[in-house]
Amino acid sequence: MKHIYLCGPVTGRKPQEAVKHFSGIERMIRERTSREASNEQAGIVNPMILCEPDMNWHKAMRRCVSELAKCGGIALLQGW
């Protein structure tokens, strides 16, 4: 299974706005990949789930970059 990393703006946004944006894209990717002939959903790495809301920026970036390096693709969200 190929993993896709969701990459988009988080810093400077209201947390609930960022969560909504990332969740919507994750849902869209899951719906589209479930319709493919292979019927295998992509593994999606959503940084809004990966990092706790109160995590400091440096720790969050270390965790995100580590996960990004394991992925086979990136989905760049609008505004990024």
C-alpha positions as CSV (number, residue, x, y, z in Angstrom):
1,M,0.0,0.0,0.0
2,K,1.3,3.4,-0.9
3,H,1.2,6.1,1.8
4,I,0.3,9.6,1.0
5,Y,1.4,12.5,3.2
6,L,-1.0,15.4,3.5
7,C,0.9,18.6,3.3
8,G,-0.6,22.0,3.9
9,P,-0.7,25.1,6.0
10,V,-1.2,24.7,9.8
11,T,0.9,27.4,11.5
12,G,-1.1,30.6,11.9
13,R,-4.5,29.0,11.3
14,K,-7.2,28.3,13.8
15,P,-6.8,24.7,14.8
16,Q,-10.4,23.8,14.0
17,E,-10.0,25.3,10.5
18,A,-6.9,23.3,9.8
19,V,-8.5,20.1,11.1
20,K,-11.5,20.6,8.9
21,H,-9.3,21.3,5.8
22,F,-7.1,18.2,6.3
23,S,-10.0,15.9,7.2
24,G,-11.9,16.9,4.1
25,I,-9.0,16.1,1.9
26,E,-8.3,12.8,3.7
27,R,-12.0,11.8,3.2
28,M,-11.8,12.8,-0.5
29,I,-8.7,10.7,-1.1
30,R,-10.1,7.7,0.7
31,E,-13.3,7.9,-1.4
32,R,-11.4,8.2,-4.7
33,T,-8.9,5.4,-3.9
34,S,-11.7,3.0,-2.8
35,R,-13.2,3.3,-6.3
36,E,-10.0,2.2,-8.0
37,A,-9.8,-1.2,-9.6
38,S,-7.4,-2.5,-7.0
39,N,-9.9,-1.6,-4.3
40,E,-7.0,-0.9,-2.0
41,Q,-7.2,2.3,-0.1
42,A,-4.1,4.5,0.2
43,G,-2.5,4.9,3.6
44,I,-2.9,8.5,4.5
45,V,-0.7,10.4,6.9
46,N,-2.6,13.3,8.3
47,P,-0.4,15.6,10.4
48,M,-3.5,16.9,12.3
49,I,-3.9,13.4,13.7
50,L,-0.2,12.7,13.9
51,C,0.6,15.7,16.2
52,E,-1.2,16.7,19.4
53,P,-2.7,20.2,19.4
54,D,-0.4,21.5,22.1
55,M,2.8,20.0,20.6
56,N,5.5,22.7,20.0
57,W,6.4,23.4,16.4
58,H,9.9,21.8,16.5
59,K,8.7,18.6,17.9
60,A,5.8,18.5,15.4
61,M,8.1,19.1,12.5
62,R,10.5,16.3,13.6
63,R,7.6,13.9,13.8
64,C,6.1,15.1,10.4
65,V,9.3,15.0,8.5
66,S,10.1,11.5,9.8
67,E,6.7,10.3,8.6
68,L,7.0,12.2,5.3
69,A,10.2,10.4,4.5
70,K,8.4,7.0,4.7
71,C,5.6,8.0,2.2
72,G,5.4,7.3,-1.5
73,G,3.6,10.5,-2.3
74,I,2.5,13.9,-1.1
75,A,-0.9,15.6,-1.5
76,L,-0.4,19.4,-1.4
77,L,-3.5,21.1,0.1
78,Q,-4.8,24.3,-1.3
79,G,-3.1,27.3,0.1
80,W,0.3,25.6,0.4
